[in-house]
């Protein structure tokens, strides 16, 4: 176990009868790290969090906290508080009593728990609501109460199970900033489960992507975004154009992926690319690295004739949806300024292209 690791999963498997909810899992969570676990519904992310919290027991393997096995440690002895999707605040207690509750259960004296609760209400900027009933608070205010209640005990680690899912879009963005700043200020390890890419990538130091109980990739948001390890990850993120074909050597530090849409050149200096020679592989190209032209470009670029079938505007960027002659969808994401020089309309014939060095190969699964 790495000396900087707070948590380690060692060969952890979770079964519910014949169903394997979590396949063999081996990874570590560092001290002071913000780790996000993401994936679609049923991928095993919440089960993983519940095993760490002590709400589910592993069928195989060992979970360690600070180097000590915790498989048989009851939930109340783990010091792993959780912020739930539903928040689970007590409606019969007011705001400050909710925050004090965990301290009361730990036998902290009345004056001390009131002092610490007031500190956290102030830190969360909700001191003015201390005497209010939970029902009188907005969604964002309740979220802050739930965080204060979990953090008032000053744990080494905080578990969060999709805590922002019930908030509107603008409030989600504000709470993401609150959470990240809190984690940085306190140095507490955060383990955050979500199905939202924007939440995970904007806050986490590292991201775990899961599918059908298996870890597909672990890495920084930048690593996962730029170099997805599997076709599933590329599909799940939805930020890349994806092509499948056979990899052949062409020499001069290059390779070619032969696809039904044509041959695409690749820079092949990476060992991983050379290992794929002669095999079926998937090429991923970020939609932000894919360009548009009215005419066929020249030079070492890959180009595909396309027809525009739609567009979507999100803030300062636009996503252009295109289709090849055989129905393969390609997306291009650019700023409005970049697209201004290329007036676009539905049905327009264009060319999508990208530089050879912007392609990334992964083995076909």
N, C-alpha and C positions, 0 to 999 in steps of 0.2 A: 504494500500500500504506500502510495506517495505520501511523504511527510507533510505536504501541504493539503492533503485531501481531508475533508471533514467527513464525507460519506463515501462508502464503496459498496457497489453491488457486485458480488462474486458468484457467478454461475446461477443467478436468480431466475427461477421459473415459477409461474403461477398458473395452476389449473383449476378449473371449476368443473368437476366431473371429468368428462372426456375432452372438454374444450380447453385448449391452451390459450389463455388470455395474454400471457407474457412468455415469449420464448427466451432461451438462455441469454441472460443480460450481464455484461461485464463492463462497468464504467465507474468513474469516480467524479465526485463533486468537490471542488476546491473550497477552502475556507475563504469566506468573503466573496464568493462568486455569485453572479446572477445567472442561473441556469434555467432556460425555458425548455419544456418538453411539449412538442406539438405533433399533431397528426389529426386525421379525420376521426369521426365518431367510431368507437369500437376498436381503436388501434392499440389500446393498452396503456395509454398515458395516465389516465386517472387511477387505474389499478396499480401502476407503479408508484404513484404518489401515496395511495392508501397503504401500500406495503411499508413505505417509509414512515408513515404516520402511526402504524401499528393497528390499522383498521382491517387489514388483511394479512394473513401469514403466508410467506413464500412456501410453495410446494417443494422447492429444492433451492439449495444455495444459501448464502449468508449475506445479510446486510449489516454493515458496520458503521457505527457513528463514533467518531474520534477514536477509531481503532478497535472498539469493543463491539462484539456481536449484539444485536438488539432484536433478533428474531423472536425471542421469548419474553421480551420486555413489554409490559402492558403500556397502552397508549399514554396513560397519565404519568408514567415514569420516564418518558422519552425526551421531554422538553422539545417537542416538535409541533408547536401550535399551527393550526391551519385556518386560513381565511377561505370560507366556502363560497361557492357560486351564489347561494341563497343568503349569505352573510350570517344567518343563524343567530341574530341578535335576540335578546330576551325582551319581549314586549311589555312584561310586567315590571321592568326596571327602567329608570331613566338613563340618560346618556352616561353620566359619570359613574353610575352604579354598574352599568354594563362593562365599562372599562376597568372598574375595580374588581370585578368578579373573580378573575383568575388569581389575583393577588389574595383575595379573601380565602379561596380554596387552598392556597399555600400557607395560610396561617399568618400572613402579614398583618401587623396591627392597623387599627382603623386610621390613625393619624398618618402613618407612613403610606398606606395604600391610597389615601385621599391626595397626599402630596404628589405621589408618582402619577396618579391618574390625571391630576390637574396639569402636570408637566406635559403629558402626552396630548391632552386636549389642546393645550396651547401650541404644541409643536405641529399638530394637525390643523391648526387654525379653526377650531370649533369650540373654543372655550365658552363662547356666548350661548351655546346650546346645552351646557352641562346639565341643567335641570329639566330639559324637555323630554317628553316621551318619544320613543323611537318612531311612532306613527306620525309624528309631526315633522319629521325630517325628510329632505329630498333624497334621491338615490345616491348622489355624490356625498352628501353628509353622512348617510348610513355607512357608505363605504369607508369613510375616514374613521368612524367609530369602530368598525370591525377591525381596521388596521391598528388603531390605538389599543384595542382590547388584547390583540395578539402580541403587540410589541412592548406593552407595559411590563411584561415579565422578563424583558431583555434576553430573549432566547439566542442560541447560537445559530439557529436555522429557522426560517419561516416558510411554510408550505402554502401555496396559493392555487386554488382550483377554479380556474376561469372566473376570477373575481370581478371582471369588468363586463361580463357578457350581457348584463341587464341594463347597462348605461347607454345613453344615446351617443352618437358619433363624436360630437364636440366634447362631451364630458369624458369620454374614453381617453381622448388625446391628453386632456388636462391631468387625468389620474395616472396615465403612463408616466408623465413627468414627475408627479408626486412620488410614485413608487420608485422610480430610478434614483431620484435624489435622496429618498429615505435610505435606500440600500447603500448608496455611496457614503452617506453621512454616518450611518451606524456600523457599517462593516459586517452586518448580519448576512449570512448566506440565504439567498432567496431561491426557492425551487418553484417555478411558475408553470402551471399546465394551461395550455390554450390551444384552440384550433385556428387562431388568428395569426397569420404571418406578420402583419403590421405590428401587432403587440410584441411578438417574440423578437423580431428583428430590431425594433426600436429600443428595447430595454436590455436584452440579454447579452452577457459576455460570450456565452456559448449556447448553442441550440441543439437539442436532440430531436431528430425527426423519426417518428415511428410509423410502422404500417403492419397491420395484422399481427401485433404482438412482438414485432422484431424491430430492432434499431437499424434504420437505413443509413443514417449518417449523423455524426457528431462533429461540430466545428463552430467557428465564429460565424456570425451572420454573413460576413463578407465571403468567407470560404465557401459556404453552402450556396450562396447566391451566384458566385462566379463559377464554381466548379462542382456542380452536383455530382455525387458519386454513382448514382443509379438513375435509370430512366424514371423510376417512381418519384424520386426527389424532384427531378426536373419537371415532371408533370404536376406534382403537388404544388410546387411554388408558382407555376403558371407564368413564369417570367422569361421562358426560353422558347424558341422555335426548335422543333425536334424532327430529326430525319434519321432513317434507319437504312443501313446498307452494308456492303462488304468492304473491309479495309485492304487496300493493295499498296505495295511499295512503289514509289516513283523515283526515289533517289533524291540527292541534293537537299537532304534534310527535310523532305516533304513526303506526304502520303496522300492517297486519294480514297475517298469514300464513294463507292459506286452505288447509286440509288436509282429508283425508278424515275426520279426527276432529273437525273444527270449525274455527272461526276463532280464532286466537291473536293477542292484541294485543302490540305491541312499542313500545318507546321508539325513535323514529326520528331522533333528533337527530344521530347519527353519520353522517359522509359516506359511510362504507361501506354503511350501511343504505339511504340514499337512492339510491345507485348500483344497488341491487338491485330498485328498483321495477319491477314488471311482469315480473320474471324468476322462474324457479324457484330456490328457495333451501332451505337446510337450517337449521333452528333447533336450537341446542343449549342445554340447561339442565342445570346441574350437579345430580347426584343429591342433593348436600348442600343445594341451594337448592329442591328439590322437597319439598312438604309433603303431609301426609295429613289428611283430615277425614272424619267420618261423614256430614256434610251439605254441601250445595253452598255454598261461601263467597260473600261479597258483595264489592263493590268492584272495582277494576281489577286483577283477577287472572285467570289462565288456568286453567281447571279441566277435568278429564277423568274421567268415571266409570270405575272400575277394580274388578277383583276380585283379592284377594291369592292368589298361587299359591306363595309360598315365602319363606323368610327365611334369613339367614346371619349368624352372630355372629362378629365379629373384634375381639377386645379390648374396648375401651370403646364400640364402635359396632356397629350392626346394619344390614344391608342388607335392605330389604323388596322382594320381587319381586312386581310387579303386572302385570295384563294387561287391555287394553281389550276392548271387545266384538268388535272385528275382529282380535284376536290380537296387537296391538302391545304389546311389553313396555316397562314403565316401572319404574325403580328409585328407591327413596328410601333415603338413608343418614342416619341420625340416631343420637344417643347413646341409651343405654338410658333415661336420665332423661327425654329428650324423648318417648320412646315409651310411658313408663309411664302417662301420662294417657289413652292410647288403646289399650286392650287389643286385641290382634290375634289372628286365627286364620285358618288356610287356608280359602279360599272366601268370606271376608267381603267384602261390597260396601262400597267406600269411594270417596272422591274424591281424586285427586291434583291439586295445584294449585301455582302459582308466581306470583311477582310479575312484572309486565310488564318491569321493568328488569333482571330476572335472565336474560332470554333473549339469546342471541348468534347472529347470522346469519352464515352463510358461503355463498358461491356454490355451487350444485349443480355437481358435476364432470361 
